[in-house]
Amino acid sequence: MGARPHVVIIGAGFGGLAAAKRLEREAVDVTLLDRHNYHTFQPLLYQVATAGLNAADVGYAVRGLFRRQQRVFFRKAEVTGVDWEARQVHLRYEPRLDFDYLIIAAGSVTNYFGVPGAAAFSFPLYGLEHAVRVRNHLLSLFEAADAIPDLIDDGVLNLVVVGGGPTGVEVAGAMSELVDKVLRQDFHDLDVMRSRVVLVEQAPYLLAPFSPRSRRYAHKILEAHGVEIRLDTAVTAVTADHVEFADGTQLATRLVVWAAGVRAATLADGLDAIQGRGGRITVSPDLSVPGHPEAFAIGDVADIDDGTGGRLPQLAQVAIQGGNHAADQVLATIARIARRPFHYVDKGTMATIGRRAAVAELPKGVELTGGIAWFAWLGLHLVYLLGVRNRVSVFINWAWNYFTWDRGPRLILRPETLPHTPHPISDAAGPGDGARREA
């Protein structure tokens, strides 16, 4: 790699890729690490889970992004720790990696908040593996009910989503459309309409980050689509065949999608760094790790002051802008120029609820709902999606679904012996700094 400064970036999510792209033409060598060889476009994972898109549509090979760059190296590896004194990154089953500068963009993982059984029996939705497992299991439950209709009385078609934030709202809306518009046509001998989509939220409203107007709109649309919304309801336990609520009641189900929140990747716990809410690494104004000026933390793993005493949200735009800023501060340090504090530019937040139904809150108080917000959401996600092939494929899938109400990838790739709930793939290591959504 020569005598150029060596920058190691942990995580190939939105922030990690932004930092690598910013440095690719500079006089530094960059090594980008991730336990997957692909970048996951997390805002569209719910569409993979509900048979709207193929997994390959929302994943892009990281090496393909830098094939023409001789200074950016990708390594598929799992980071287990950092030796600050030696300036080395520890890799599982591989030799340590030296660095001059470090950008930590390790992302976040599902937070089960200590709810008994949640980790064992619910399904997270934070990586491609998770999305495919949700799709496999959901479709398998309908196949089981078709073969043995009495299973419906045991709750096999009760689909529960825990968490009323953007992810939960999108999953619940997409599930209701899948059941009503697609599976009802697929299963001629099954009373599909006995299926229930139940959205559970501990707060007294949905979409906490949004305005009351957007919350009311989302609630109204979901109810119109047949989603049962349970507000002020806390889940106290998840088992193989039911969920339990704080009021002592139970609901029979064989599918619980856990969308109740995330915490910083477990790597953050072993870095001897100050941690804030959710285990996130508390950073200095320039995004450096206190006590380690050669290291920066960005994206979901970073606890960043928003300038008013609050913390910046775990959004894709925060990660992208943070990645660019951290890269700029590395270059400033090399050039012996004073570092600058990070200033986040809020470009807005969006969430989709169903066909021609979305909410968008943009700068200067602009709030959109309905069809115009939905089309804006579609266009924005096509722009941010990596790869021309992916954009074309997603656009064709969306157009086909819009005009036909048909969904293509209704494939059960891993047959299950039903009815049961398989243990989900562990996401303890984190998939990179995949902040949720952007506008």
C-alpha positions, 0 to 999 in steps of 0.5 A: 500500500506504500507510505500513504496514510492508511484509513480503515473504515468499519462498515459498508453502510451509508456512512462507510461508503460515503467516507470511502467515496470521498477518499477514493481519489485522495493521497491515502489508502483506504481499507473498507471492512464489512462482514458482508460483501454487499451494501444493503439498502435498508429502507427497502428491506420491508418490500423484500420481506413482503414479496415486493422485491427480490433480495438482489434488488436491494443489495449491491456488491461493494467491490463493484463500487470501487473496481476502478479505484486502486486506493480503495481495498475491500475486505470481507471480515468481522471486526472484534475490537481495536487496539488503540495504542498499537493502532490496530483493528482486530479481525475474527480469524484473520491477522490484525490490520494497522491503521493511521486513521479509523472511521467507525461506521459499524451501524446498529442491531435490533434492540429487544429491550430485555423482553423475554423470548423476543430474541428467540422467537421474533423476526428482526428486519435489519438485513437481507437474511432477515427479510428473506426469512420473514418472507419465507415464514410468512408464505409458509404459514399460509401454505400450512393454513391451506393444507390444515385450515384448523390452524387458523384457529390457532393463530397461524394467520395472525401477523404481528408487528411490534413497533409503530415507527417508520419500519413498523408502519411500512411493514404493517401496510405492506403486509395488509396489501400482500394479504388482501390484494395478492394472497387472496387471489393465490389461495382459492380454497383458503379463507385468507381474510381471516388473517389479521395484521396487528400493529403494536405500539407502546406509545399513544401514537404511531410515527413518533418522529413525525408531526401529529398531522402525519401520525393521524394520517398514517393511523387512518390509512392503516385502519382503512387497510384493515390493520389492527392498531394497538396503541399504549400497548407494551409487549412483555413476552414472545413465545413460539405461539403467542405474544403477551401484553402488559395488561395480561392478555395474549394473542396467538401468532406464529409470526412476530416482526420486531421493529421496536428499535435498534441499539449500537452494534455490539462492537461499540461496547468493547472499544473503551469509549464513552457511550450514550443512549442505546450504546452509541459512541459519544463523539466530539463536535468534529465526530472524533472519538474522545481520547482518540483523535485519529478515530471517528464514529459516524452513522447509527453507532455514533451519539451526536449532539444535535446542537440543542442538547438532543441527539441526531436521529439514526437516519441515512442522511446523518450517516452520509453527511457524517461519512463525508465530514469524517473523511474531510477531517482526516484530510484536514489533519493530514494537511495540518488544517484545523478540524471543523465541527459537524453540522447536519443539514436536515433534508427531511423524513419520509415513510410510506404506508401503502399504495399512493399513501405516504408521509413526508416532512421536508425542510421549512415546515413542508408536510406532504401526505397521500399520493404526492408524498408517495411519488416523492418517496418512490423517486427519492429511493430510486435516486439513492439506490446503488447500481443502474441494474438495481434501479431498473429492476426496482422500477419495473417491479414497482410498475408491475405491482402498481398496474397489476397488484401482482408481486413476483418473488413469492418464493419459499427458498427454505421450506419449513416444517410447520407450524413453528417459528424458527430461531432467526439469524443472529444480528449481533455483529451488525450489518454496517451503518444502515441508518433507516431512511432519508429524504 
